[in-house]
Amino acid sequence: VCSALEAKDILQVTRPNFMCVTPGIRLSGGASGDQKRIATPEFARLNGASNIVVGRPITLANDPVQVYHQ
């Protein structure tokens, strides 16, 4: 588990199939809440995240399915 901001650096010093799970994912323009180190899903993907954790933006949404698809 690491910040999407650090995933690229971590992948440079680990084996090729190392899994980087990145929490703190927020949609562009979304509220950061109490998260200090946030990133968009696209930023996380481009930096090598193998999995992302999108919690409150989905669970607190009026339409969680719509937010998931975003």
CORBELPE-V839186 format. One record per pair of residues at least 4 apart in sequence whose C-alpha atoms are under 7 Angstrom apart, sorted by the first residue. I is the first residue (numbers start at 1). GAP is how many residues later the second one is. If there is no record, write none. Layout:
i:I gap:GAP
i:I gap:GAP
//
This chain:
i:1 gap:19
i:1 gap:20
i:1 gap:21
i:2 gap:4
i:2 gap:5
i:2 gap:18
i:2 gap:19
i:2 gap:20
i:3 gap:4
i:3 gap:19
i:3 gap:20
i:3 gap:34
i:4 gap:18
i:4 gap:35
i:4 gap:40
i:4 gap:43
i:4 gap:45
i:6 gap:4
i:7 gap:4
i:7 gap:13
i:7 gap:40
i:7 gap:41
i:7 gap:42
i:8 gap:4
i:8 gap:39
i:8 gap:40
i:10 gap:4
i:14 gap:4
i:19 gap:31
i:20 gap:29
i:20 gap:30
i:20 gap:31
i:21 gap:28
i:21 gap:29
i:21 gap:30
i:21 gap:31
i:22 gap:27
i:22 gap:29
i:22 gap:30
i:22 gap:31
i:23 gap:29
i:23 gap:30
i:23 gap:31
i:24 gap:11
i:24 gap:13
i:24 gap:14
i:24 gap:15
i:24 gap:29
i:24 gap:30
i:25 gap:13
i:25 gap:14
i:25 gap:15
i:25 gap:16
i:25 gap:27
i:25 gap:28
i:25 gap:29
i:26 gap:4
i:26 gap:6
i:26 gap:12
i:26 gap:13
i:26 gap:14
i:26 gap:28
i:26 gap:31
i:27 gap:13
i:27 gap:14
i:28 gap:12
i:32 gap:6
i:39 gap:4
i:39 gap:5
i:40 gap:4
i:41 gap:4
i:42 gap:4
i:43 gap:4
i:44 gap:4
i:44 gap:5
i:45 gap:4
i:54 gap:4
i:55 gap:4
i:56 gap:4
i:57 gap:4
i:58 gap:6
i:58 gap:9
i:58 gap:10
i:59 gap:5
i:63 gap:4
i:64 gap:4
i:65 gap:4
i:66 gap:4
//
